C-alpha cells in the first residue's frame, strides 16, 4: 500500500514538472518562434487527453455510486452501529458541501483572484466550450432533476438527473432478493474496476498532456497563471482544513473526549495519512487511536471500514470548492439553483469515491459537479498537476473526522446501553 502510494506521488511529481515546464515555456512563447509554432499541436494533444478522461466519467461515476450505495446499505443492515454510522456520515457529507458553498464565495470575495491574472486566464480559456447552463429557476431545476430518459441524460452529461436516477436504481437493488441483486452489483463493480484501469492508462500520459495544457495557458495568460494556481491551492485546501479543525470540537463536545487525549491518539494516523495520502494505509493507526480514546472494538470495527471504503467527509467540500473556484476564474455567475444542484451532486457523488489518491479520481469526482452547475470541465484538468497538496489536506481531514466520528458513535452506543 505504501509502495503504491509512493509510486502515485512520483507520477504526480512528474505531472507537476510538466506543469512548471509548460508554464515557463508558455510565458516565453512570444519570444520563441518554435514554441509559438508548437501551440496548435499542444492544444490538440491536451484536448485529446481531456476527452479520454471525460469518456470514462458517466460509466465510472454511475458504477461507483451504485457500488457505494448498495455497499453502505448492506453494511447498515449488519448492525445498529453500522446504521448509525451511515446516518452520521451522510449528515457530515451534506454539511461538508454546504460549508464549501458558504465558505468559498466568502473567501473569494475577501481574497479574490488577482485582477490581471483572472482576466488573462479568462482570455486563455476563451476557446473552451462552455457546459450546458443550469436551469434558470428552482422550479425548472426540480423538473429537470427527474429524467424522462436516463440514457439521454447520460448522453447529454446531465449529471444531476443521472445521479438521482442511479441513486434510486441502487436503492431499488437493495430491496431485491440477494440472488437477484448480487449479479447486478458485481456487474457494476466490474465496470468500475475496468473504468479505473482505463483512467490509470490515461493518467500515465498526464505529464505530457499537462505540459501541453500548461504551455497553452502560459502563452495566453502569462505570469498570472502561476499566481492563480497558488491562489487555487490555498482556497481549495482551506475548506479541507476547516473540516479537519471542525473534527476536534465535535470529538470533544459530542464524543466527550479530552482534547489532549484526542490529539495524542490521532497524531500517528495523521502522520501516515500525510505521508501516503491514503486513508486505508492509515487504518491500523486509526484503530490504535480509537482504542486509546476508549472506542470499543465493536464500534470502530464497523465504523472505520465503512468510513474508509465509502465516506470521505472532505470530498463534497473540496470537490465543490474546485468547481466554485473554476467558475470564479472564468467569470461564470452562479445562480441559487446551480448552487443547490452542486451541493446535491457533491454529496451524492462522494458516495462513489474510491479509496485511492485523489489524482487518480480527480476529474471523475469533480466533473459531475461542474456539469451540474454549468461550469466547463476542460480547465479543471489542469489542476491535477497541483492536486498533491490539496490531497494531503483531504486525507488528513478524512482520517481526523473518521476517528472523531468513531468516538461519537461510541458515546451514542453507551447512551443506548445505559437506557436499555
Buried (B, 14 or more C-beta within 10 A) or exposed (E): EEEEBEEBBEBBEBBBBBBBBBBEBBBEBEEEEEBBEBBEEBBEBBBEBBEBBBEBBBBBBBBBBBBBBBBBBBBBEEBEBBBBBBEBBBEBBBBBBBBBBEBBBEBBEEEEBBEBBBBBBBEBBEEBEEBEEBBEEEEEBEEBBEBEEBEEBBEBBBBBBBBBBBBEBBEEBBEEEEEEBEEBBEEBBEBBBBBBEBBEEBBEBBBBBBBBBBBBBBBBBBEBBBEBBEBBBEBBBBBBBBBBEBBBEBBBEBBBBEEEBBEEBBEBBBBBBBBBBBBBBBBEBBBEBBEBBBBBEEBBBBBBBBBBBBBBBBBBBBBBBBBBBBBBBBEBEBBEBBBBBBBBBBBBBBBBBBBBBBBBBBBBBBBBBBBBBBBBBBBBBBBBBBBBBBBBBBBBBBBBBBBBBBBBBBBBBBEEEEEE
